[in-house]
Amino acid sequence: MTPRPSLLSDLQQNIQEVLQRSPARDLEKNLKAMLNQGFAKLDLLTREEFEIQSEVLARTRAKLEALEARVAELESRLRS
């Protein structure tokens, strides 16, 4: 039974070596570089930046709603 783990580990090591030397590895690197360049040209936000802007917008909406309520209250006082 001991030869089995070494056979599997040797097989795994051989597969990794083949994959590292294969053209697929170069293709993967080139594709990643191309995608990164394409994304850099787009005006994209990170998730963190999006979340921050969402929080700012939520606070702004809350303030606007409070101000609208206050204006409505003041207008009703003026009418009275």
C-alpha positions, 0 to 999 in steps of 0.5 A: 500500500505504500507505493500508492501515495508516492505514485499519486504524488509523483503523478500530481507533480508530473501533471503540474510540471507539464501544465507549467511548461504548456502553452496554456500557461502562457495563454492564461498569462496573456489573457489575464494581462489583456483583460486587466488592460481592458478593465483599466480602460473602462471606468469601473469601480471596485466593490469597496468604492461602490459600497462607500458611494452607496452609503453616501447616497443613503445618508444624503437621501435621509437628510433630504427626506428630513429637510423635505419634512421640515419644509412641509412643516414650516409651510403648514405653520405659515398657512395657519 
